[in-house]
């Protein structure tokens, strides 16, 4: 069957275009809107549908891959697989829990996963998203078979170790989730693929579809997008907190039930074995760091998430509701949030310890752990030989491994600072907060301003001094650094007896 429609060219002239029913079916639609944009490029016709209208694109698999891989780069997924699955005769691939993140792109993001969108067509108009329905971009979509072909061909050539598959919303949530489920089912059953798969669940989709997909994927994630409901309402019309949290709760329950079944039946099917994660955008709304860390803490406690990812807001589209970032994307703020997130998950910290309503944002010159330590000098120095494991974890320069090594080694003898260096302790930071046998590595003034100025680093020390007006500076023979503080009587005595 042939249909003839009038379409509007970019110059406003109406033209007739013939559409074949076969071409229409490959886009899963039975009709084409009358008014759309018409363009010619390389003697090929492209028909763009506006807003809620799907675009018809005659393009090859390579062109689709170029468009949909580029559209997926703002979705954060730099994580190890978190699941073990050995190879099996008759199947292709395996999955190793720490074997995904080893290759990075020029902007620092992990690329060892095939990271693509199923389609960049979307019914939502999220103000910050390059794929929002009101944005004028070239639209296209894969078919389930095309995604399978790409995944298998890339995997066989050792380019990737798994698949990260997200998608815009095509028509509605159920329709899109059905296509994603079909893709995963074909990969697992027809192509016998046993590699790692991370898939984005679609908020608002039928719970039965999410459940069926969860038994095929290793990890599922649902983007929280923004930390508060007000920000979501303002920048993401059509999305609600309930739509996002409901499937998140379903996945949490499914994981718990699956673990209980595996305890009874070893061969029971595994539901999302690598857990679930989410993502929040940093800097698109006015929420401070304390709000973001508090939301992440609540998600870890109430939904047992494996990871909360933070993505610095990148202004890829213009909108009156979006902030103007004079200094570019807030990458340093994103970095500080990741550091704080690590403290929440592995170091026993709570959000209220790191920040507060009166101090809502992280220090841009100090990492959160050092910043906490210099504000709580009453708890330091810590004696290496007697401090418990939890206390050692709070010392700057000590990590989980080095703290475990210390607690194991001190059972057999006394430790000194040379031993700590062998254990992986960063003495450049830890020397201000540790003692070995009651002695510090070097004499240190236990004063907040002095220790902070030493920790900030040479490249930022002058900026920190200007901001805080500290009188503690590294002296120079040629520059008095404009020291204006009057020496105290005690300082005079120390200078007289050569103790300074």
C-alpha positions as CSV (number, residue, x, y, z in Angstrom):
1,X,0.0,0.0,0.0
2,X,1.2,3.5,-0.9
3,X,0.2,6.6,1.0
4,X,0.6,10.2,-0.3
5,X,1.0,13.0,2.2
6,X,1.6,16.7,2.0
7,X,4.6,17.7,4.0
8,X,6.0,21.2,4.7
9,X,9.6,21.8,3.6
10,X,12.0,23.9,5.6
11,X,11.3,26.9,3.2
12,X,7.6,26.6,3.8
13,X,6.6,25.0,0.5
14,X,4.2,22.0,0.6
15,X,5.4,19.0,-1.3
16,X,4.0,15.5,-2.0
17,X,6.0,12.5,-0.6
18,X,5.2,8.8,-1.2
19,X,5.4,6.6,1.8
20,X,5.5,2.8,1.5
21,X,3.6,0.8,4.1
22,X,6.7,-1.4,4.5
23,X,8.8,1.6,5.5
24,X,6.1,2.7,8.0
25,X,5.9,-0.7,9.6
26,X,9.6,-0.8,10.5
27,X,8.8,2.2,12.8
28,X,5.8,0.3,14.3
29,X,3.3,3.0,13.2
30,X,0.3,2.9,10.9
31,X,0.1,6.6,10.0
32,X,2.4,9.6,9.5
33,X,1.5,13.2,10.5
34,X,0.7,15.6,7.7
35,X,2.8,18.5,8.9
36,X,6.5,17.7,9.3
37,X,9.8,19.1,8.1
38,X,11.3,18.0,4.9
39,X,15.1,18.1,4.2
40,X,17.5,16.9,1.6
41,X,21.0,15.7,2.5
42,X,23.3,13.7,0.2
43,X,20.3,13.1,-2.2
44,X,18.5,11.3,0.6
45,X,15.1,12.3,2.0
46,X,14.8,12.7,5.8
47,X,11.4,13.4,7.3
48,X,11.4,15.0,10.8
49,X,8.4,14.7,13.0
50,X,8.0,17.5,15.6
51,X,7.3,17.2,19.3
52,X,5.2,14.0,19.8
53,X,5.8,13.0,16.2
54,X,8.1,10.1,15.3
55,X,10.8,10.7,12.7
56,X,11.2,8.6,9.7
57,X,14.9,8.1,8.9
58,X,16.3,5.9,6.1
59,X,19.8,5.3,7.5
60,X,22.2,2.4,8.1
61,X,23.2,0.7,11.3
62,X,26.4,2.7,11.5
63,X,24.6,6.0,11.3
64,X,22.1,4.9,14.0
65,X,25.0,3.8,16.2
66,X,26.7,7.1,15.8
67,X,23.6,9.0,16.8
68,X,22.3,6.8,19.7
69,X,25.7,6.2,21.3
70,X,26.3,10.0,21.3
71,X,22.9,10.5,22.8
72,X,23.7,8.1,25.7
73,X,26.9,9.7,26.8
74,X,25.2,11.8,29.5
75,X,23.8,8.7,31.2
76,X,26.4,7.7,33.9
77,X,27.2,4.0,34.1
78,X,30.9,3.9,35.0
79,X,30.8,0.9,37.3
80,X,32.1,-2.6,37.6
81,X,29.6,-5.3,36.8
82,X,29.2,-6.5,40.3
83,X,28.2,-10.0,39.2
84,X,30.1,-13.3,38.5
85,X,29.0,-15.6,35.7
86,X,31.3,-18.2,34.3
87,X,31.4,-19.2,30.6
88,X,29.4,-22.2,29.6
89,X,29.5,-24.5,26.6
90,X,27.2,-23.4,23.9
91,X,27.0,-19.9,25.2
92,X,28.9,-16.7,24.4
93,X,30.7,-14.6,27.0
94,X,31.0,-14.4,30.8
95,X,30.9,-11.7,33.4
96,X,33.4,-10.9,36.1
97,X,32.5,-8.8,39.1
98,X,35.4,-6.3,38.7
99,X,36.0,-6.7,35.0
100,X,34.1,-3.8,33.3
101,X,35.8,-0.5,34.1
102,X,39.2,-0.5,32.6
103,X,38.9,1.7,29.5
104,X,38.1,5.4,29.5
105,X,37.2,7.9,26.9
106,X,38.8,11.3,26.4
107,X,36.4,12.9,28.9
108,X,37.2,10.3,31.6
109,X,34.1,8.1,31.2
110,X,34.2,4.4,31.0
111,X,33.7,3.0,27.5
112,X,34.2,-0.8,27.9
113,X,30.4,-1.2,27.8
114,X,28.5,-0.8,24.6
115,X,26.6,2.2,25.8
116,X,23.6,3.1,23.6
117,X,20.0,4.4,23.6
118,X,17.4,2.2,22.0
119,X,15.8,5.4,20.7
120,X,16.4,9.1,21.2
121,X,12.7,9.8,20.5
122,X,10.9,10.8,23.8
123,X,7.5,11.9,24.8
124,X,8.8,13.9,27.7
125,X,10.1,17.5,27.6
126,X,12.8,17.5,30.3
127,X,14.3,20.9,30.1
128,X,18.0,19.8,30.5
129,X,17.8,16.8,28.1
130,X,19.2,16.9,24.6
131,X,16.5,14.3,23.6
132,X,13.5,16.2,24.9
133,X,10.6,16.2,22.5
134,X,10.8,19.9,21.8
135,X,14.4,19.8,20.8
136,X,15.1,19.8,17.0
137,X,17.5,16.8,16.6
138,X,17.7,13.9,14.2
139,X,15.6,11.0,15.7
140,X,16.1,7.4,15.1
141,X,15.7,4.0,16.8
142,X,17.2,0.5,16.8
143,X,15.3,-2.6,16.4
144,X,15.9,-5.5,18.9
145,X,17.7,-7.5,16.3
146,X,20.0,-4.5,15.5
147,X,21.0,-4.2,19.2
148,X,21.7,-7.9,19.3
149,X,23.8,-7.7,16.2
150,X,25.9,-4.8,17.5
151,X,26.4,-6.4,20.9
152,X,27.5,-9.8,19.6
153,X,29.8,-8.3,16.9
154,X,31.5,-5.9,19.3
155,X,31.8,-8.7,22.0
156,X,33.3,-11.2,19.6
157,X,36.0,-8.6,18.6
158,X,36.8,-8.0,22.2
159,X,35.8,-4.4,22.0
160,X,33.3,-4.6,24.9
161,X,32.5,-6.7,28.0
162,X,28.9,-5.9,28.3
163,X,25.9,-3.8,27.3
164,X,24.4,-0.7,28.8
165,X,21.0,-0.1,27.3
166,X,18.8,3.0,28.0
167,X,16.1,4.6,26.0
168,X,13.8,7.5,25.4
169,X,10.1,6.9,25.8
170,X,8.6,5.8,22.5
171,X,4.8,6.3,22.5
172,X,4.5,5.2,26.1
173,X,6.4,3.4,28.9
174,X,4.8,0.0,28.3
175,X,5.6,0.0,24.6
176,X,9.2,1.0,25.2
177,X,9.7,-1.5,28.0
178,X,8.3,-4.3,25.8
179,X,11.0,-3.5,23.2
180,X,13.7,-3.5,25.8
181,X,12.6,-6.8,27.2
182,X,12.4,-8.3,23.7
183,X,16.0,-7.2,23.1
184,X,17.3,-8.8,26.2
185,X,15.3,-12.0,25.7
186,X,16.8,-12.4,22.2
187,X,20.3,-11.7,23.5
188,X,20.0,-14.3,26.3
189,X,18.1,-17.0,24.5
190,X,18.7,-16.7,20.8
191,X,22.3,-15.4,20.8
192,X,23.2,-17.2,24.1
193,X,24.9,-14.2,25.5
194,X,26.1,-14.5,29.1
195,X,28.0,-11.2,29.4
196,X,27.0,-8.3,31.6
197,X,23.9,-6.3,30.8
198,X,22.9,-3.0,32.5
199,X,19.4,-1.8,31.5
200,X,17.4,1.3,32.4
201,X,13.9,0.5,33.6
202,X,11.2,2.8,32.3
203,X,9.3,4.7,35.1
204,X,5.5,4.0,34.7
205,X,5.9,0.7,32.9
206,X,3.9,-2.4,33.7
207,X,5.4,-4.1,36.8
208,X,5.1,-7.4,35.0
209,X,7.4,-6.1,32.2
210,X,9.9,-4.8,34.7
211,X,9.9,-8.2,36.5
212,X,10.5,-10.2,33.3
213,X,13.3,-7.9,32.3
214,X,14.9,-8.1,35.7
215,X,15.4,-11.8,35.3
216,X,17.4,-11.2,32.1
217,X,19.5,-8.2,33.2
218,X,22.4,-8.1,35.7
219,X,21.8,-4.5,36.9
220,X,18.8,-2.2,36.5
221,X,18.6,1.4,37.2
222,X,16.0,4.1,37.3
223,X,17.2,7.7,37.2
224,X,16.0,9.9,40.1
225,X,17.1,12.8,37.9
226,X,16.8,15.5,40.6
227,X,16.9,15.3,44.4
228,X,13.7,17.1,45.2
229,X,10.1,16.8,44.0
230,X,10.0,20.5,43.3
231,X,13.0,20.4,41.0
232,X,11.5,17.4,39.2
233,X,8.2,19.2,38.7
234,X,9.9,22.3,37.3
235,X,12.3,20.7,34.9
236,X,10.7,17.4,34.1
237,X,7.0,17.9,33.4
238,X,5.3,14.6,33.1
239,X,7.6,12.8,35.5
240,X,6.7,12.4,39.2
241,X,8.6,11.1,42.2
242,X,6.0,8.3,42.6
243,X,6.6,7.0,39.1
244,X,10.3,6.7,39.8
245,X,10.2,5.3,43.3
246,X,7.5,2.7,42.7
247,X,9.6,0.5,40.3
248,X,12.6,1.2,42.5
249,X,10.7,-0.4,45.4
250,X,9.6,-3.3,43.1
251,X,13.2,-4.0,42.1
252,X,14.3,-3.9,45.8
253,X,11.6,-6.4,46.7
254,X,12.4,-8.6,43.8
255,X,16.1,-8.7,44.7
256,X,15.3,-9.7,48.3
257,X,12.9,-12.5,47.2
258,X,15.4,-13.8,44.7
259,X,18.1,-14.0,47.4
260,X,15.8,-16.0,49.6
261,X,14.9,-18.4,46.8
262,X,18.6,-18.9,46.0
263,X,19.2,-19.8,49.6
264,X,16.7,-22.7,49.2
265,X,17.2,-23.6,45.5
266,X,20.7,-23.1,44.1
267,X,19.5,-23.1,40.5
268,X,16.6,-20.6,41.1
269,X,16.6,-17.7,38.5
270,X,18.4,-14.6,39.7
271,X,16.7,-11.3,39.7
272,X,19.0,-8.3,39.1
273,X,22.0,-10.0,40.7
274,X,24.2,-6.9,40.5
275,X,21.6,-4.7,42.2
276,X,20.1,-1.4,41.2
277,X,21.5,2.1,40.9
278,X,20.2,5.6,40.1
279,X,21.5,9.0,38.9
280,X,21.1,12.6,40.0
281,X,22.0,15.7,38.1
282,X,24.3,18.1,39.9
283,X,23.8,21.8,39.3
284,X,20.6,21.9,37.2
285,X,18.6,23.1,40.2
286,X,19.3,25.1,43.4
287,X,19.6,22.1,45.8
288,X,22.8,22.2,47.9
289,X,25.2,19.4,48.6
290,X,23.6,18.6,52.0
291,X,20.3,17.9,50.3
292,X,21.9,15.7,47.6
293,X,23.9,13.7,50.1
294,X,20.9,13.3,52.4
295,X,18.8,12.0,49.5
296,X,21.6,9.5,48.6
297,X,21.8,8.3,52.2
298,X,18.1,7.7,52.3
299,X,18.2,5.8,49.0
300,X,21.0,3.5,50.4
301,X,19.1,2.9,53.6
302,X,15.5,2.6,52.3
303,X,16.0,1.1,48.9
304,X,19.4,-0.8,49.3
305,X,20.8,0.8,46.2
306,X,24.3,-0.4,45.0
307,X,25.3,3.0,43.7
308,X,24.0,6.6,43.4
309,X,25.7,8.3,40.4
310,X,26.1,12.0,40.1
311,X,26.3,13.8,36.8
312,X,27.4,17.4,36.5
313,X,24.9,19.4,34.6
314,X,26.0,20.1,31.0
315,X,24.0,22.9,29.3
316,X,23.4,21.1,25.9
317,X,20.1,23.0,25.3
318,X,18.9,26.5,26.1
319,X,16.0,27.1,28.4
320,X,14.9,29.9,30.7
321,X,14.5,27.4,33.6
322,X,18.1,26.2,33.4
323,X,21.0,28.0,35.2
324,X,23.7,29.8,33.3
325,X,27.0,28.2,34.3
326,X,29.7,30.8,33.7
327,X,32.5,28.4,34.8
328,X,31.2,25.4,32.9
329,X,29.8,22.1,34.3
330,X,30.3,21.8,38.1
331,X,32.8,18.9,37.8
332,X,34.6,19.6,41.1
333,X,31.3,19.6,42.9
334,X,30.4,16.3,41.3
335,X,33.8,15.0,42.4
336,X,33.2,16.0,46.0
337,X,29.8,14.3,46.0
338,X,31.4,11.1,44.8
339,X,34.0,11.3,47.6
340,X,31.2,11.9,50.2
341,X,29.2,9.0,48.7
342,X,32.2,6.8,49.3
343,X,32.3,7.9,52.9
344,X,28.7,7.0,53.4
345,X,29.0,3.5,51.9
346,X,32.3,2.3,53.2
347,X,33.6,4.6,56.0
348,X,30.7,4.7,58.4
349,X,29.9,8.4,58.0
350,X,26.4,10.0,58.0
351,X,25.3,12.9,55.9
352,X,24.7,15.1,59.0
353,X,28.3,14.6,60.1
354,X,29.7,15.8,56.8
355,X,27.3,18.8,56.3
356,X,24.5,20.7,58.0
357,X,21.9,23.3,57.3
358,X,24.4,26.0,58.4
359,X,27.2,24.5,56.3
360,X,25.3,23.0,53.3
361,X,28.1,22.7,50.7
362,X,31.4,21.0,50.6
363,X,34.8,22.7,50.8
364,X,36.1,23.0,47.2
365,X,39.7,22.9,48.3
366,X,39.5,20.0,50.7
367,X,38.0,16.6,50.3
368,X,35.1,15.8,52.6
369,X,37.1,13.5,54.9
370,X,39.9,16.0,55.5
371,X,37.3,18.8,55.9
372,X,35.5,16.8,58.6
373,X,38.8,15.9,60.4
374,X,40.0,19.5,60.7
375,X,36.6,20.6,62.0
376,X,36.8,17.8,64.7
377,X,40.3,18.1,66.0
378,X,39.1,17.1,69.4
379,X,39.0,13.5,68.2
380,X,42.7,13.6,67.1
381,X,45.5,12.5,67.1
382,X,44.6,8.8,67.0
383,X,47.0,6.2,68.4
384,X,47.6,3.5,65.8
385,X,48.2,0.7,68.3
386,X,44.9,1.2,70.3
387,X,42.3,2.8,68.0
388,X,39.5,0.6,66.8
389,X,38.8,-0.1,63.1
390,X,36.0,2.4,62.9
391,X,38.1,5.2,64.3
392,X,41.0,4.4,61.9
393,X,38.7,4.7,59.0
394,X,38.0,8.3,59.9
395,X,41.6,9.3,59.7
396,X,42.5,11.2,56.5
397,X,45.0,9.2,54.4
398,X,43.7,5.8,55.6
399,X,41.5,3.6,53.5
400,X,39.6,0.4,54.1
401,X,42.5,-1.8,53.1
402,X,45.2,0.1,55.1
403,X,43.0,0.1,58.2
404,X,42.5,-3.6,58.0
405,X,46.2,-4.1,57.5
406,X,46.9,-2.0,60.6
407,X,44.5,-3.9,62.8
408,X,46.0,-7.2,61.6
409,X,49.6,-6.3,61.9
410,X,49.6,-4.6,65.3
411,X,48.7,-8.0,66.9
412,X,52.2,-9.2,66.3
413,X,54.2,-6.1,67.2
414,X,54.5,-2.3,67.5
415,X,54.1,-0.2,64.3
416,X,55.9,2.9,63.3
417,X,55.3,5.4,60.4
418,X,57.6,3.5,58.0
419,X,55.3,0.4,58.5
420,X,52.2,2.6,57.8
421,X,53.7,3.8,54.6
422,X,54.2,0.1,53.5
423,X,50.5,-0.5,54.3
424,X,49.5,2.2,51.8
425,X,48.7,5.0,54.3
426,X,49.1,8.4,52.7
427,X,51.3,10.0,55.3
428,X,51.1,13.4,53.7
429,X,47.6,13.7,55.1
430,X,47.6,11.1,57.9
431,X,50.7,12.6,59.7
432,X,48.5,15.4,61.3
433,X,46.1,12.9,62.8
434,X,48.1,9.9,63.9
435,X,50.5,8.9,66.6
436,X,52.7,5.8,66.8
437,X,53.7,4.9,70.3
438,X,52.4,8.2,71.5
439,X,54.6,10.3,69.1
440,X,53.6,12.1,66.0
441,X,55.7,11.9,62.8
442,X,56.7,15.6,63.1
443,X,55.7,18.2,65.7
444,X,52.3,19.7,64.6
445,X,50.2,22.5,65.9
446,X,46.7,21.0,66.4
447,X,45.0,24.1,65.1
448,X,42.4,24.1,62.4
449,X,43.8,26.9,60.2
450,X,47.3,25.6,60.3
451,X,46.5,22.0,59.4
452,X,44.0,23.2,56.7
453,X,46.6,25.3,55.1
454,X,49.0,22.4,55.0
455,X,46.4,20.0,53.5
456,X,45.1,22.3,50.8
457,X,48.2,21.9,48.6
458,X,50.7,24.3,47.1
459,X,48.6,25.2,44.0
460,X,45.6,26.3,46.2
461,X,47.3,27.5,49.3
462,X,47.5,31.1,48.4
463,X,43.8,31.2,47.3
464,X,42.8,29.6,50.6
465,X,44.9,32.0,52.6
466,X,43.4,35.0,50.8
467,X,39.9,33.7,51.5
468,X,40.4,32.8,55.2
469,X,43.0,35.4,56.2
470,X,45.1,32.8,58.0
471,X,48.4,33.9,59.6
472,X,49.9,30.5,59.1
473,X,51.9,30.5,55.9
474,X,55.0,28.9,54.4
475,X,57.5,31.7,54.8
476,X,59.7,32.9,51.9
477,X,63.0,34.7,52.1
478,X,61.8,37.1,49.4
479,X,58.1,37.6,50.3
480,X,56.7,38.2,53.7
481,X,53.2,37.2,52.3
482,X,51.9,40.4,53.9
483,X,51.9,38.9,57.4
484,X,50.0,41.4,59.7
485,X,49.2,39.3,62.7
486,X,51.0,40.5,65.9
487,X,53.1,37.7,67.5
488,X,51.7,36.5,70.8
489,X,53.8,36.5,74.0
490,X,54.2,32.8,73.8
491,X,55.5,33.0,70.3
492,X,58.0,35.6,71.4
493,X,59.4,33.2,74.1
494,X,59.6,30.3,71.6
495,X,61.5,32.6,69.2
496,X,63.9,33.7,71.9
497,X,64.7,30.1,73.0
498,X,64.9,28.8,69.4
499,X,61.8,26.6,69.7
500,X,59.9,27.9,66.7
